[in-house]
Amino acid sequence: MPDTPASARPPFLAPLSAPGLLFAALLFGLSITPSMVPRAPEMQGILGGVVAAVGYLLWWGLARSVIWLGQIPPRDLAPSVRRGMLLLGGGVGALCLWKGAEWQQSIHDAWNLPPVQATAPLRVALIALAVFLALLALARVFLMLSASWQRRSRRVLPPRLAHVAGILVALAVFAAVIDGIAVRGLLRGLDNTARLADSLIPPDLDAPASPLVAGGPGSPLRWKDMGRWGRSFVATGPDADAISAFWGNPAMQPIRVYVGLNAADTPEARARLAFDELARLGGFDRSVLVVAMPTGSGWLDPGGMDTLDYITRGDVATVAVQYSYLPSPVSVVVDPRKGVAEAQALFDIVYSHWTTLPAGKRPRLYLHGLSLGAFLSQETVPLLDLYADPIQGALWTGSPYLSEFWRMVQTRRNAGSPAWRPAFGNGSLIRTMNQDGGLDRFQTDWGPMRFVFLQYGSDPIVFFDWSLAWSRPDWLAGDRAPDLSPRMRWLPLVTLLQVGLDMAFAVGTLGYGHDYMARHYIPAWAATLDPPGWTVEDEARLIAHLDGLVPR
């Protein structure tokens, strides 16, 4: 792409544009500024290369449009001007790389992580350069293909229409290749890998021998059809002895029911299987009944499930169904509504039966979900239909940005409350919390239903929004979450790309990002369930007991 993009068919190895490189360097420097999640040099390099390529493309497209629309003749830049632009761009890139380690360190400090490695800036620069050149090569292949079709189209079309036709044909070819080969091939690979992992049964994980456990003798659920995370959910977690030992009093064996994706062909059939097993094990005779929706891969967080079993002293039944193999970050992008039918079918069959039970003899009914599971769980709550016979509440953790319920809480929050921990209404129905609490900000008592949102202020899956491309989010204005870098700033388009990339790496950051700890589930569940006789001392004891004990 030359300095003056007048040629309809630029050579593949044409010199780079000095103004384009300057613009690319400016956006590259902005991409290194702090985001929500610490970025490894490899990820920062990829982001920097993509943003630099976007900057180069924006300049090139603007210059080409001006020439094409206004018929302004191209002019070569003076050598001194070109050298000045290149030096300025190089200086901007070098300065931002030098400052980048300091900016990343600000996130490490907020997350209590080790110092940034000294070699990080060099690795970022090399990876960013490689990504930029690869994308530049793709862009030039696109232009050559477009120019070829323009020449052919001029035989039957006026010049400008031929120009548009060439671009459209090139776009169609690239879209077909990217969607048909790259995207679909990647998704097929991810799906096949996840499906294989879901079917593997570790040699040390035997099928239950007790008929009182889902998947055991007499159960309609086959152990091999419960999936990787279903088997783990049913077979692990605290038993009656562990719970009794903690409390010093007799405890019950928690009931856990999980139906895998392979157990039946339709959401309704899987929901019926889950209901039948729940009834067989006596789930409707427990004090607490929880309808839980797993993440996209089918995982239920032990930090949330084990704390629930301890707080209820085992007097609880939890039922869940699987709707996908893919991790939540992938499911959110590919098909976020895939599990809606699953969640709705399970809630409907459980709730319909629950309403037929005598009010004084049925369990208290709650909903729960993490990540994509929280979104799907919220989609099943027909608030207006529940007033006649309301459930007792829900705990939703890490609600993703596409959740309309969570967006409503943020948008209609009380004046003065931050977007990362919004206060809603008088607190009788909805309350939100993060690592530092937040549930006790109201003088009004809870109503008949308790909806609790747990989210970290540094969770990009919760706070991503397409509007980041053109407007500053409220969570970056004024007071910000303590686990967010104080040096993060909103930058048009760049922040959208930064937070979008953060979503893919927000898991595995225990206590920050999208990785929620048992110690934060404990007060959230306590507020949701309102267990009899619960004290601050109970909370502290359980936190001390579970810290480091709950597997990730």
Order of alpha helices (4+ residues) and beta strands (2+ residues): alpha-alpha-alpha-alpha-alpha-alpha-alpha-alpha-beta-alpha-beta-alpha-beta-alpha-alpha-beta-alpha-alpha-beta-alpha-beta-beta-alpha-alpha-alpha-alpha
